[in-house]
Amino acid sequence: MALVTTVVEKMKGHTEESTDSAKLARKLQNIIGRPSTNEFIRMIGQGKMQQFPIDRNNVYAAEDIVGPDVGIFKGKTTRPKTDHVENSSNLMLPSDIISIHKQLTTGSDIIYVNKLEFLVTISHNIKFSTCECP
């Protein structure tokens, strides 16, 4: 028993004409800059796509057959910029490191892997990096 529904199986639920129109609708959506599905349907409803033989049902069919277009989400889901963190001089470093590197610049960021949060740091001068799951 397979738990995965393939595109071919989804296409069987539509006529060949409907499938071709759905492919055309998705192709047109990509060409005009990948607007969201609701925005694309609104454009069709406003008559901005009259020269193409598609309607909103074709857009719905494309969503049903292949799912949402991943390119629509790329670049639109960004994280907000974080505040700058001032230098902190209360770090205790070994004296030999301090004598060699008078000033260290470190960068840090929080990354998510499989919904787990990790703090990643790197020292730009000596290329020392850390990764910790708090």
N, CA, C and O atoms as CSV, one atom per row, in Angstrom:
chain,resi,resn,atom,element,x,y,z
A,1,MET,N,N,0.849,-1.179,0.000
A,1,MET,CA,C,0.000,0.000,0.000
A,1,MET,C,C,0.895,1.242,0.000
A,1,MET,O,O,1.724,1.413,0.894
A,2,ALA,N,N,0.725,2.106,-1.002
A,2,ALA,CA,C,1.538,3.317,-1.119
A,2,ALA,C,C,0.810,4.490,-0.479
A,2,ALA,O,O,-0.391,4.678,-0.671
A,3,LEU,N,N,1.560,5.270,0.282
A,3,LEU,CA,C,0.984,6.441,0.934
A,3,LEU,C,C,1.294,7.732,0.195
A,3,LEU,O,O,0.940,8.814,0.664
A,4,VAL,N,N,1.952,7.634,-0.956
A,4,VAL,CA,C,2.333,8.805,-1.729
A,4,VAL,C,C,1.442,8.894,-2.957
A,4,VAL,O,O,1.274,7.921,-3.693
A,5,THR,N,N,0.876,10.067,-3.167
A,5,THR,CA,C,0.065,10.297,-4.357
A,5,THR,C,C,0.954,10.974,-5.390
A,5,THR,O,O,1.531,12.026,-5.115
A,6,THR,N,N,1.069,10.384,-6.569
A,6,THR,CA,C,1.938,10.937,-7.597
A,6,THR,C,C,1.175,11.892,-8.498
A,6,THR,O,O,-0.055,11.937,-8.482
A,7,VAL,N,N,1.923,12.650,-9.279
A,7,VAL,CA,C,1.319,13.583,-10.228
A,7,VAL,C,C,0.525,12.813,-11.279
A,7,VAL,O,O,-0.545,13.253,-11.701
A,8,VAL,N,N,1.044,11.678,-11.696
A,8,VAL,CA,C,0.339,10.866,-12.698
A,8,VAL,C,C,-1.015,10.423,-12.164
A,8,VAL,O,O,-2.006,10.448,-12.894
A,9,GLU,N,N,-1.067,10.019,-10.903
A,9,GLU,CA,C,-2.344,9.621,-10.309
A,9,GLU,C,C,-3.295,10.799,-10.217
A,9,GLU,O,O,-4.496,10.645,-10.443
A,10,LYS,N,N,-2.772,11.980,-9.887
A,10,LYS,CA,C,-3.611,13.182,-9.820
A,10,LYS,C,C,-4.149,13.557,-11.198
A,10,LYS,O,O,-5.284,14.015,-11.327
A,11,MET,N,N,-3.315,13.354,-12.236
A,11,MET,CA,C,-3.736,13.702,-13.597
A,11,MET,C,C,-4.876,12.802,-14.070
A,11,MET,O,O,-5.672,13.212,-14.914
A,12,LYS,N,N,-4.965,11.589,-13.542
A,12,LYS,CA,C,-6.029,10.667,-13.941
A,12,LYS,C,C,-7.401,11.191,-13.539
A,12,LYS,O,O,-8.407,10.813,-14.139
A,13,GLY,N,N,-7.452,12.060,-12.528
A,13,GLY,CA,C,-8.720,12.623,-12.092
A,13,GLY,C,C,-9.184,13.803,-12.930
A,13,GLY,O,O,-10.249,14.362,-12.669
A,14,HIS,N,N,-8.399,14.196,-13.941
A,14,HIS,CA,C,-8.725,15.324,-14.802
A,14,HIS,C,C,-8.717,14.866,-16.250
A,14,HIS,O,O,-8.059,13.888,-16.603
A,15,THR,N,N,-9.456,15.586,-17.080
A,15,THR,CA,C,-9.442,15.278,-18.509
A,15,THR,C,C,-8.116,15.742,-19.101
A,15,THR,O,O,-7.394,16.529,-18.489
A,16,GLU,N,N,-7.805,15.251,-20.290
A,16,GLU,CA,C,-6.556,15.648,-20.959
A,16,GLU,C,C,-6.566,17.145,-21.265
A,16,GLU,O,O,-5.542,17.816,-21.131
A,17,GLU,N,N,-7.714,17.663,-21.672
A,17,GLU,CA,C,-7.839,19.099,-21.959
A,17,GLU,C,C,-7.644,19.926,-20.684
A,17,GLU,O,O,-6.986,20.966,-20.705
A,18,SER,N,N,-8.213,19.461,-19.595
A,18,SER,CA,C,-8.065,20.152,-18.323
A,18,SER,C,C,-6.615,20.131,-17.852
A,18,SER,O,O,-6.116,21.122,-17.319
A,19,THR,N,N,-5.940,19.001,-18.050
A,19,THR,CA,C,-4.535,18.880,-17.665
A,19,THR,C,C,-3.663,19.813,-18.489
A,19,THR,O,O,-2.770,20.466,-17.949
A,20,ASP,N,N,-3.913,19.882,-19.794
A,20,ASP,CA,C,-3.138,20.782,-20.655
A,20,ASP,C,C,-3.364,22.238,-20.273
A,20,ASP,O,O,-2.420,23.028,-20.258
A,21,SER,N,N,-4.605,22.600,-19.964
A,21,SER,CA,C,-4.903,23.970,-19.549
A,21,SER,C,C,-4.269,24.294,-18.199
A,21,SER,O,O,-3.837,25.422,-17.965
A,22,ALA,N,N,-4.216,23.301,-17.315
A,22,ALA,CA,C,-3.573,23.498,-16.008
A,22,ALA,C,C,-2.076,23.729,-16.189
A,22,ALA,O,O,-1.496,24.585,-15.522
A,23,LYS,N,N,-1.448,22.969,-17.089
A,23,LYS,CA,C,-0.021,23.164,-17.380
A,23,LYS,C,C,0.227,24.554,-17.950
A,23,LYS,O,O,1.201,25.213,-17.585
A,24,LEU,N,N,-0.651,25.001,-18.842
A,24,LEU,CA,C,-0.524,26.343,-19.415
A,24,LEU,C,C,-0.689,27.415,-18.344
A,24,LEU,O,O,0.040,28.407,-18.336
A,25,ALA,N,N,-1.642,27.218,-17.446
A,25,ALA,CA,C,-1.864,28.186,-16.366
A,25,ALA,C,C,-0.637,28.281,-15.483
A,25,ALA,O,O,-0.226,29.384,-15.123
A,26,ARG,N,N,-0.035,27.144,-15.122
A,26,ARG,CA,C,1.161,27.163,-14.264
A,26,ARG,C,C,2.338,27.804,-14.991
A,26,ARG,O,O,3.106,28.560,-14.396
A,27,LYS,N,N,2.476,27.498,-16.288
A,27,LYS,CA,C,3.564,28.083,-17.072
A,27,LYS,C,C,3.405,29.604,-17.150
A,27,LYS,O,O,4.383,30.337,-17.001
A,28,LEU,N,N,2.198,30.071,-17.378
A,28,LEU,CA,C,1.937,31.505,-17.439
A,28,LEU,C,C,2.185,32.159,-16.081
A,28,LEU,O,O,2.725,33.263,-16.016
A,29,GLN,N,N,1.802,31.498,-15.018
A,29,GLN,CA,C,2.029,32.025,-13.668
A,29,GLN,C,C,3.524,32.206,-13.413
A,29,GLN,O,O,3.933,33.188,-12.794
A,30,ASN,N,N,4.332,31.276,-13.881
A,30,ASN,CA,C,5.780,31.384,-13.719
A,30,ASN,C,C,6.366,32.495,-14.589
A,30,ASN,O,O,7.270,33.210,-14.157
A,31,ILE,N,N,5.864,32.640,-15.793
A,31,ILE,CA,C,6.388,33.638,-16.726
A,31,ILE,C,C,6.140,35.054,-16.226
A,31,ILE,O,O,7.001,35.921,-16.376
A,32,ILE,N,N,4.976,35.301,-15.634
A,32,ILE,CA,C,4.656,36.674,-15.222
A,32,ILE,C,C,5.188,37.021,-13.837
A,32,ILE,O,O,4.794,38.035,-13.261
A,33,GLY,N,N,6.078,36.194,-13.295
A,33,GLY,CA,C,6.742,36.552,-12.047
A,33,GLY,C,C,6.260,35.819,-10.819
A,33,GLY,O,O,6.520,36.253,-9.697
A,34,ARG,N,N,5.570,34.727,-11.008
A,34,ARG,CA,C,5.099,33.879,-9.911
A,34,ARG,C,C,4.285,34.622,-8.854
A,34,ARG,O,O,4.656,34.634,-7.680
A,35,PRO,N,N,3.179,35.240,-9.264
A,35,PRO,CA,C,2.318,35.829,-8.241
A,35,PRO,C,C,1.669,34.714,-7.419
A,35,PRO,O,O,1.621,33.564,-7.854
A,36,SER,N,N,1.177,35.058,-6.243
A,36,SER,CA,C,0.498,34.044,-5.430
A,36,SER,C,C,-0.727,33.532,-6.186
A,36,SER,O,O,-1.215,34.172,-7.116
A,37,THR,N,N,-1.205,32.380,-5.770
A,37,THR,CA,C,-2.346,31.779,-6.458
A,37,THR,C,C,-3.560,32.695,-6.398
A,37,THR,O,O,-4.245,32.882,-7.403
A,38,ASN,N,N,-3.831,33.268,-5.230
A,38,ASN,CA,C,-4.980,34.177,-5.112
A,38,ASN,C,C,-4.819,35.411,-5.992
A,38,ASN,O,O,-5.779,35.866,-6.615
A,39,GLU,N,N,-3.601,35.953,-6.040
A,39,GLU,CA,C,-3.339,37.120,-6.889
A,39,GLU,C,C,-3.519,36.771,-8.360
A,39,GLU,O,O,-4.088,37.551,-9.123
A,40,PHE,N,N,-3.032,35.593,-8.757
A,40,PHE,CA,C,-3.153,35.153,-10.145
A,40,PHE,C,C,-4.624,34.969,-10.527
A,40,PHE,O,O,-5.035,35.364,-11.618
A,41,ILE,N,N,-5.411,34.376,-9.638
A,41,ILE,CA,C,-6.840,34.208,-9.898
A,41,ILE,C,C,-7.529,35.570,-9.994
A,41,ILE,O,O,-8.418,35.765,-10.823
A,42,ARG,N,N,-7.116,36.505,-9.145
A,42,ARG,CA,C,-7.687,37.859,-9.203
A,42,ARG,C,C,-7.353,38.528,-10.548
A,42,ARG,O,O,-8.196,39.217,-11.122
A,43,MET,N,N,-6.138,38.328,-11.043
A,43,MET,CA,C,-5.744,38.889,-12.340
A,43,MET,C,C,-6.595,38.307,-13.465
A,43,MET,O,O,-7.001,39.025,-14.379
A,44,ILE,N,N,-6.861,37.011,-13.396
A,44,ILE,CA,C,-7.706,36.371,-14.409
A,44,ILE,C,C,-9.122,36.930,-14.329
A,44,ILE,O,O,-9.744,37.204,-15.356
A,45,GLY,N,N,-9.634,37.100,-13.102
A,45,GLY,CA,C,-10.979,37.638,-12.911
A,45,GLY,C,C,-11.122,39.074,-13.389
A,45,GLY,O,O,-12.207,39.481,-13.806
A,46,GLN,N,N,-10.042,39.849,-13.335
A,46,GLN,CA,C,-10.067,41.241,-13.790
A,46,GLN,C,C,-9.896,41.356,-15.297
A,46,GLN,O,O,-9.924,42.458,-15.844
A,47,GLY,N,N,-9.720,40.222,-15.974
A,47,GLY,CA,C,-9.608,40.237,-17.430
A,47,GLY,C,C,-8.223,40.566,-17.941
A,47,GLY,O,O,-8.078,40.929,-19.108
A,48,LYS,N,N,-7.206,40.456,-17.116
A,48,LYS,CA,C,-5.847,40.772,-17.536
A,48,LYS,C,C,-5.202,39.637,-18.319
A,48,LYS,O,O,-4.114,39.810,-18.868
A,49,MET,N,N,-5.851,38.485,-18.381
A,49,MET,CA,C,-5.306,37.324,-19.091
A,49,MET,C,C,-6.253,36.863,-20.192
A,49,MET,O,O,-6.336,35.666,-20.469
A,50,GLN,N,N,-6.968,37.794,-20.825
A,50,GLN,CA,C,-7.971,37.434,-21.829
A,50,GLN,C,C,-7.371,36.777,-23.071
A,50,GLN,O,O,-8.040,35.993,-23.743
A,51,GLN,N,N,-6.102,37.096,-23.380
A,51,GLN,CA,C,-5.497,36.532,-24.587
A,51,GLN,C,C,-5.083,35.077,-24.408
A,51,GLN,O,O,-4.646,34.436,-25.364
A,52,PHE,N,N,-5.215,34.551,-23.197
A,52,PHE,CA,C,-4.845,33.163,-22.931
A,52,PHE,C,C,-6.097,32.349,-22.614
A,52,PHE,O,O,-6.992,32.836,-21.923
A,53,PRO,N,N,-6.168,31.113,-23.112
A,53,PRO,CA,C,-7.363,30.282,-22.898
A,53,PRO,C,C,-7.351,29.587,-21.534
A,53,PRO,O,O,-7.389,28.359,-21.458
A,54,ILE,N,N,-7.298,30.378,-20.460
A,54,ILE,CA,C,-7.321,29.801,-19.121
A,54,ILE,C,C,-8.342,30.536,-18.273
A,54,ILE,O,O,-8.678,31.690,-18.539
A,55,ASP,N,N,-8.829,29.855,-17.251
A,55,ASP,CA,C,-9.698,30.485,-16.269
A,55,ASP,C,C,-9.271,30.011,-14.880
A,55,ASP,O,O,-8.306,29.259,-14.742
A,56,ARG,N,N,-9.984,30.447,-13.874
A,56,ARG,CA,C,-9.551,30.117,-12.517
A,56,ARG,C,C,-9.632,28.620,-12.224
A,56,ARG,O,O,-8.891,28.119,-11.378
A,57,ASN,N,N,-10.514,27.906,-12.904
A,57,ASN,CA,C,-10.596,26.455,-12.712
A,57,ASN,C,C,-9.306,25.765,-13.147
A,57,ASN,O,O,-8.916,24.750,-12.569
A,58,ASN,N,N,-8.640,26.319,-14.172
A,58,ASN,CA,C,-7.363,25.764,-14.610
A,58,ASN,C,C,-6.281,25.980,-13.550
A,58,ASN,O,O,-5.414,25.126,-13.361
A,59,VAL,N,N,-6.332,27.102,-12.872
A,59,VAL,CA,C,-5.372,27.379,-11.797
A,59,VAL,C,C,-5.615,26.408,-10.644
A,59,VAL,O,O,-4.669,25.856,-10.082
A,60,TYR,N,N,-6.880,26.202,-10.296
A,60,TYR,CA,C,-7.209,25.241,-9.243
A,60,TYR,C,C,-6.770,23.826,-9.634
A,60,TYR,O,O,-6.288,23.069,-8.791
A,61,ALA,N,N,-6.937,23.472,-10.910
A,61,ALA,CA,C,-6.518,22.149,-11.381
A,61,ALA,C,C,-5.003,21.997,-11.270
A,61,ALA,O,O,-4.515,20.936,-10.882
A,62,ALA,N,N,-4.253,23.053,-11.607
A,62,ALA,CA,C,-2.791,23.009,-11.489
A,62,ALA,C,C,-2.384,22.817,-10.034
A,62,ALA,O,O,-1.463,22.053,-9.743
A,63,GLU,N,N,-3.063,23.507,-9.114
A,63,GLU,CA,C,-2.777,23.349,-7.687
A,63,GLU,C,C,-3.083,21.916,-7.243
A,63,GLU,O,O,-2.346,21.345,-6.439
A,64,ASP,N,N,-4.165,21.337,-7.762
A,64,ASP,CA,C,-4.546,19.983,-7.385
A,64,ASP,C,C,-3.562,18.951,-7.932
A,64,ASP,O,O,-3.221,17.990,-7.244
A,65,ILE,N,N,-3.108,19.150,-9.166
A,65,ILE,CA,C,-2.249,18.155,-9.816
A,65,ILE,C,C,-0.833,18.191,-9.259
A,65,ILE,O,O,-0.317,17.160,-8.827
A,66,VAL,N,N,-0.197,19.354,-9.262
A,66,VAL,CA,C,1.214,19.425,-8.860
A,66,VAL,C,C,1.450,20.128,-7.538
A,66,VAL,O,O,2.589,20.191,-7.076
A,67,GLY,N,N,0.405,20.661,-6.914
A,67,GLY,CA,C,0.564,21.357,-5.644
A,67,GLY,C,C,1.018,22.787,-5.849
A,67,GLY,O,O,1.131,23.245,-6.986
A,68,PRO,N,N,1.281,23.500,-4.762
A,68,PRO,CA,C,1.707,24.897,-4.896
A,68,PRO,C,C,3.100,24.993,-5.500
A,68,PRO,O,O,3.933,24.107,-5.308
A,69,ASP,N,N,3.342,26.065,-6.224
A,69,ASP,CA,C,4.633,26.297,-6.860
A,69,ASP,C,C,5.629,26.759,-5.800
A,69,ASP,O,O,5.405,27.767,-5.129
A,70,VAL,N,N,6.723,26.023,-5.652
A,70,VAL,CA,C,7.725,26.343,-4.632
A,70,VAL,C,C,8.346,27.710,-4.894
A,70,VAL,O,O,8.695,28.420,-3.951
A,71,GLY,N,N,8.488,28.087,-6.162
A,71,GLY,CA,C,9.085,29.372,-6.506
A,71,GLY,C,C,8.301,30.563,-5.991
A,71,GLY,O,O,8.861,31.650,-5.842
A,72,ILE,N,N,7.020,30.383,-5.717
A,72,ILE,CA,C,6.201,31.465,-5.175
A,72,ILE,C,C,6.669,31.827,-3.777
A,72,ILE,O,O,6.626,32.995,-3.390
A,73,PHE,N,N,7.118,30.832,-3.013
A,73,PHE,CA,C,7.501,31.063,-1.629
A,73,PHE,C,C,8.934,31.543,-1.480
A,73,PHE,O,O,9.254,32.218,-0.501
A,74,LYS,N,N,9.801,31.213,-2.423
A,74,LYS,CA,C,11.210,31.572,-2.304
A,74,LYS,C,C,11.379,33.085,-2.360
A,74,LYS,O,O,10.850,33.749,-3.252
A,75,GLY,N,N,12.097,33.599,-1.429
A,75,GLY,CA,C,12.374,35.033,-1.390
A,75,GLY,C,C,11.295,35.852,-0.719
A,75,GLY,O,O,11.499,37.033,-0.439
A,76,LYS,N,N,10.152,35.246,-0.457
A,76,LYS,CA,C,9.063,35.965,0.198
A,76,LYS,C,C,8.972,35.623,1.674
A,76,LYS,O,O,8.237,36.265,2.424
A,77,THR,N,N,9.712,34.621,2.082
A,77,THR,CA,C,9.680,34.215,3.483
A,77,THR,C,C,11.040,34.472,4.107
A,77,THR,O,O,11.831,33.549,4.305
A,78,THR,N,N,11.300,35.719,4.410
A,78,THR,CA,C,12.586,36.092,4.991
A,78,THR,C,C,12.412,36.411,6.464
A,78,THR,O,O,11.325,36.784,6.908
A,79,ARG,N,N,13.485,36.262,7.213
A,79,ARG,CA,C,13.423,36.572,8.629
A,79,ARG,C,C,13.718,38.054,8.829
A,79,ARG,O,O,14.426,38.651,8.018
A,80,PRO,N,N,13.199,38.654,9.878
A,80,PRO,CA,C,13.473,40.073,10.127
A,80,PRO,C,C,14.925,40.280,10.538
A,80,PRO,O,O,15.553,39.391,11.113
A,81,LYS,N,N,15.444,41.456,10.239
A,81,LYS,CA,C,16.822,41.775,10.588
A,81,LYS,C,C,16.930,41.955,12.100
A,81,LYS,O,O,16.061,42.556,12.730
A,82,THR,N,N,18.016,41.422,12.671
A,82,THR,CA,C,18.204,41.502,14.113
A,82,THR,C,C,19.005,42.746,14.482
A,82,THR,O,O,19.676,43.339,13.638
A,83,ASP,N,N,18.927,43.130,15.749
A,83,ASP,CA,C,19.672,44.284,16.239
A,83,ASP,C,C,21.150,43.941,16.355
A,83,ASP,O,O,21.519,42.782,16.539
A,84,HIS,N,N,21.997,44.974,16.245
A,84,HIS,CA,C,23.438,44.816,16.381
A,84,HIS,C,C,23.783,44.620,17.857
A,84,HIS,O,O,23.208,45.270,18.730
A,85,VAL,N,N,24.719,43.723,18.123
A,85,VAL,CA,C,25.153,43.466,19.488
A,85,VAL,C,C,26.497,44.146,19.693
A,85,VAL,O,O,27.432,43.934,18.921
A,86,GLU,N,N,26.591,44.959,20.730
A,86,GLU,CA,C,27.830,45.676,21.020
A,86,GLU,C,C,28.894,44.723,21.555
A,86,GLU,O,O,28.587,43.630,22.029
A,87,ASN,N,N,30.161,45.162,21.469
A,87,ASN,CA,C,31.288,44.368,21.984
A,87,ASN,C,C,31.145,44.123,23.475
A,87,ASN,O,O,30.652,44.972,24.218
A,88,SER,N,N,31.578,42.967,23.889
A,88,SER,CA,C,31.579,42.619,25.300
A,88,SER,C,C,33.010,42.279,25.689
A,88,SER,O,O,33.629,41.410,25.076
A,89,SER,N,N,33.534,42.949,26.691
A,89,SER,CA,C,34.927,42.730,27.053
A,89,SER,C,C,35.077,41.819,28.271
A,89,SER,O,O,36.172,41.756,28.831
A,90,ASN,N,N,34.048,41.118,28.703
A,90,ASN,CA,C,34.173,40.253,29.862
A,90,ASN,C,C,34.503,38.805,29.489
A,90,ASN,O,O,34.264,37.907,30.296
A,91,LEU,N,N,35.036,38.554,28.308
A,91,LEU,CA,C,35.437,37.204,27.936
A,91,LEU,C,C,36.875,36.965,28.371
A,91,LEU,O,O,37.744,37.809,28.155
A,92,MET,N,N,37.117,35.831,28.975
A,92,MET,CA,C,38.461,35.485,29.428
A,92,MET,C,C,39.105,34.575,28.390
A,92,MET,O,O,38.681,33.434,28.207
A,93,LEU,N,N,40.135,35.085,27.708
A,93,LEU,CA,C,40.854,34.317,26.713
A,93,LEU,C,C,42.262,34.033,27.216
A,93,LEU,O,O,42.804,34.798,28.014
A,94,PRO,N,N,42.850,32.945,26.758
A,94,PRO,CA,C,44.244,32.676,27.131
A,94,PRO,C,C,45.159,33.809,26.658
A,94,PRO,O,O,44.922,34.413,25.612
A,95,SER,N,N,46.190,34.085,27.429
A,95,SER,CA,C,47.070,35.224,27.140
A,95,SER,C,C,47.818,35.072,25.820
A,95,SER,O,O,48.079,36.074,25.155
A,96,ASP,N,N,48.176,33.843,25.416
A,96,ASP,CA,C,48.874,33.676,24.143
A,96,ASP,C,C,47.984,34.034,22.958
A,96,ASP,O,O,48.480,34.556,21.960
A,97,ILE,N,N,46.688,33.767,23.043
A,97,ILE,CA,C,45.757,34.159,21.980
A,97,ILE,C,C,45.604,35.671,21.964
A,97,ILE,O,O,45.568,36.278,20.894
A,98,ILE,N,N,45.515,36.285,23.134
A,98,ILE,CA,C,45.371,37.743,23.209
A,98,ILE,C,C,46.608,38.425,22.642
A,98,ILE,O,O,46.481,39.440,21.957
A,99,SER,N,N,47.816,37.894,22.910
A,99,SER,CA,C,49.033,38.532,22.406
A,99,SER,C,C,49.147,38.434,20.887
A,99,SER,O,O,49.683,39.341,20.249
A,100,ILE,N,N,48.650,37.346,20.303
A,100,ILE,CA,C,48.722,37.173,18.846
A,100,ILE,C,C,47.611,37.954,18.148
A,100,ILE,O,O,47.844,38.595,17.123
A,101,HIS,N,N,46.430,37.898,18.696
A,101,HIS,CA,C,45.260,38.543,18.081
A,101,HIS,C,C,44.735,39.607,19.036
A,101,HIS,O,O,43.981,39.314,19.964
A,102,LYS,N,N,45.148,40.844,18.792
A,102,LYS,CA,C,44.754,41.938,19.679
A,102,LYS,C,C,43.245,42.193,19.634
A,102,LYS,O,O,42.634,42.554,20.640
A,103,GLN,N,N,42.662,42.000,18.460
A,103,GLN,CA,C,41.230,42.264,18.325
A,103,GLN,C,C,40.593,41.135,17.520
A,103,GLN,O,O,41.008,40.860,16.394
A,104,LEU,N,N,39.605,40.495,18.088
A,104,LEU,CA,C,38.879,39.421,17.414
A,104,LEU,C,C,37.487,39.897,17.054
A,104,LEU,O,O,36.817,40.572,17.836
A,105,THR,N,N,37.072,39.533,15.867
A,105,THR,CA,C,35.720,39.846,15.436
A,105,THR,C,C,34.978,38.530,15.268
A,105,THR,O,O,35.426,37.641,14.543
A,106,THR,N,N,33.853,38.414,15.936
A,106,THR,CA,C,33.067,37.187,15.829
A,106,THR,C,C,31.683,37.515,15.290
A,106,THR,O,O,31.141,38.599,15.509
A,107,GLY,N,N,31.151,36.572,14.602
A,107,GLY,CA,C,29.784,36.685,14.123
A,107,GLY,C,C,28.986,35.514,14.628
A,107,GLY,O,O,29.531,34.432,14.849
A,108,SER,N,N,27.699,35.719,14.813
A,108,SER,CA,C,26.861,34.623,15.297
A,108,SER,C,C,25.507,34.673,14.612
A,108,SER,O,O,25.072,35.716,14.125
A,109,ASP,N,N,24.861,33.534,14.589
A,109,ASP,CA,C,23.535,33.440,13.995
A,109,ASP,C,C,22.830,32.242,14.606
A,109,ASP,O,O,23.463,31.351,15.173
A,110,ILE,N,N,21.532,32.236,14.484
A,110,ILE,CA,C,20.723,31.111,14.937
A,110,ILE,C,C,20.208,30.403,13.694
A,110,ILE,O,O,19.616,31.033,12.817
A,111,ILE,N,N,20.429,29.102,13.617
A,111,ILE,CA,C,19.936,28.323,12.489
A,111,ILE,C,C,18.987,27.254,13.020
A,111,ILE,O,O,19.032,26.893,14.196
A,112,TYR,N,N,18.139,26.761,12.143
A,112,TYR,CA,C,17.181,25.724,12.505
A,112,TYR,C,C,17.417,24.512,11.615
A,112,TYR,O,O,17.450,24.628,10.390
A,113,VAL,N,N,17.582,23.348,12.240
A,113,VAL,CA,C,17.729,22.088,11.524
A,113,VAL,C,C,16.692,21.135,12.094
A,113,VAL,O,O,16.732,20.795,13.276
A,114,ASN,N,N,15.772,20.710,11.254
A,114,ASN,CA,C,14.685,19.824,11.694
A,114,ASN,C,C,13.979,20.385,12.924
A,114,ASN,O,O,13.701,19.653,13.875
A,115,LYS,N,N,13.695,21.663,12.904
A,115,LYS,CA,C,12.990,22.389,13.958
A,115,LYS,C,C,13.778,22.483,15.270
A,115,LYS,O,O,13.216,22.838,16.306
A,116,LEU,N,N,15.076,22.165,15.228
A,116,LEU,CA,C,15.945,22.342,16.388
A,116,LEU,C,C,16.736,23.621,16.194
A,116,LEU,O,O,17.204,23.910,15.093
A,117,GLU,N,N,16.883,24.381,17.258
A,117,GLU,CA,C,17.568,25.664,17.202
A,117,GLU,C,C,19.045,25.492,17.566
A,117,GLU,O,O,19.362,24.847,18.565
A,118,PHE,N,N,19.949,26.060,16.766
A,118,PHE,CA,C,21.385,25.997,17.020
A,118,PHE,C,C,21.969,27.400,16.976
A,118,PHE,O,O,21.600,28.212,16.128
A,119,LEU,N,N,22.881,27.675,17.895
A,119,LEU,CA,C,23.636,28.929,17.883
A,119,LEU,C,C,24.973,28.635,17.216
A,119,LEU,O,O,25.724,27.775,17.675
A,120,VAL,N,N,25.272,29.350,16.129
A,120,VAL,CA,C,26.495,29.153,15.377
A,120,VAL,C,C,27.316,30.426,15.472
A,120,VAL,O,O,26.794,31.518,15.245
A,121,THR,N,N,28.609,30.297,15.808
A,121,THR,CA,C,29.502,31.452,15.876
A,121,THR,C,C,30.752,31.166,15.068
A,121,THR,O,O,31.124,30.008,14.878
A,122,ILE,N,N,31.409,32.230,14.585
A,122,ILE,CA,C,32.685,32.099,13.889
A,122,ILE,C,C,33.531,33.322,14.204
A,122,ILE,O,O,33.034,34.447,14.238
A,123,SER,N,N,34.815,33.085,14.433
A,123,SER,CA,C,35.774,34.162,14.619
A,123,SER,C,C,36.380,34.453,13.256
A,123,SER,O,O,36.982,33.572,12.643
A,124,HIS,N,N,36.228,35.668,12.782
A,124,HIS,CA,C,36.667,36.012,11.434
A,124,HIS,C,C,38.185,36.028,11.308
A,124,HIS,O,O,38.709,35.780,10.222
A,125,ASN,N,N,38.900,36.309,12.382
A,125,ASN,CA,C,40.358,36.405,12.307
A,125,ASN,C,C,41.023,35.038,12.317
A,125,ASN,O,O,41.922,34.786,11.514
A,126,ILE,N,N,40.602,34.153,13.207
A,126,ILE,CA,C,41.262,32.857,13.333
A,126,ILE,C,C,40.413,31.707,12.790
A,126,ILE,O,O,40.818,30.547,12.870
A,127,LYS,N,N,39.248,32.019,12.243
A,127,LYS,CA,C,38.358,31.023,11.623
A,127,LYS,C,C,37.963,29.910,12.586
A,127,LYS,O,O,37.855,28.749,12.192
A,128,PHE,N,N,37.751,30.265,13.834
A,128,PHE,CA,C,37.296,29.294,14.836
A,128,PHE,C,C,35.777,29.369,14.874
A,128,PHE,O,O,35.204,30.443,15.054
A,129,SER,N,N,35.129,28.221,14.705
A,129,SER,CA,C,33.669,28.216,14.687
A,129,SER,C,C,33.133,27.277,15.754
A,129,SER,O,O,33.785,26.313,16.157
A,130,THR,N,N,31.912,27.595,16.201
A,130,THR,CA,C,31.225,26.761,17.180
A,130,THR,C,C,29.784,26.574,16.745
A,130,THR,O,O,29.232,27.377,15.993
A,131,CYS,N,N,29.197,25.511,17.227
A,131,CYS,CA,C,27.791,25.243,16.976
A,131,CYS,C,C,27.247,24.564,18.227
A,131,CYS,O,O,27.781,23.550,18.675
A,132,GLU,N,N,26.182,25.132,18.785
A,132,GLU,CA,C,25.662,24.591,20.044
A,132,GLU,C,C,24.142,24.605,20.009
A,132,GLU,O,O,23.518,25.550,19.526
A,133,CYS,N,N,23.569,23.541,20.529
A,133,CYS,CA,C,22.116,23.470,20.677
A,133,CYS,C,C,21.792,23.874,22.109
A,133,CYS,O,O,21.985,23.077,23.028
A,134,PRO,N,N,21.295,25.118,22.324
A,134,PRO,CA,C,21.053,25.592,23.700
A,134,PRO,C,C,19.968,24.820,24.416
A,134,PRO,O,O,19.663,25.112,25.573
